[in-house]
């Protein structure tokens, strides 16, 4: 009955009026039942956006607001984003860190990996894999560009697979893709020109599309 009554409010300020009527009903129940807990059910006029849902069981998180900001990419899922190395306020480096921390499984496919690039999100990769999440990396030895130190670091991470193509005569892998999978189904991917190197992920003149 209440739902049907609220549906009868149809003018241009219907949302505000529906909230007002609902709050009157909640206050009436509070007063009649002498239960102040009903105050918690009052509807705020200024609605808030639900940004995330966290499980508080064994999460190890103390401040959820700070944690949400740390792991949530600036760019959203509803539209694509182009990173050129000159995005004002948005950098591929910072987005990659957040993508890593908010993923459940990650696939990297790149031509080469430099230690300077790995160092950018070294801590994030450690945290990601130590939680039991899976990281898979495919790269090459083409032109000797991949750093041994970078490969050794990745190989030393738990829950990780690294595959390297040594066939530089017939297979010259030139793809660059970064795929981030989530159990929620909200997967993201980046394709473009950036290998894993500091210049390519920061200020280099690269084109990458999310």
Buried (B, 14 or more C-beta within 10 A) or exposed (E): EEEEEBEEBEEEEEEEBBBEBBBEBBBEEBEEEEEEEBEEEEEEEEEEEEEEEEEEEEEEBEEEEEBBEBBBBEBEEEEEBEBEBEBEEBBBBBBBBBBBBBBBBBBBBBBBBBBBBBEBBBEBBBBBBEEEBBBBBBBBBBEEBBBEBBBEBBEEBEBBEBEBBEEEEEEEBEEBBBBBBEEEEEBBEBBBBBBBBBBBBBEBEBEBEB
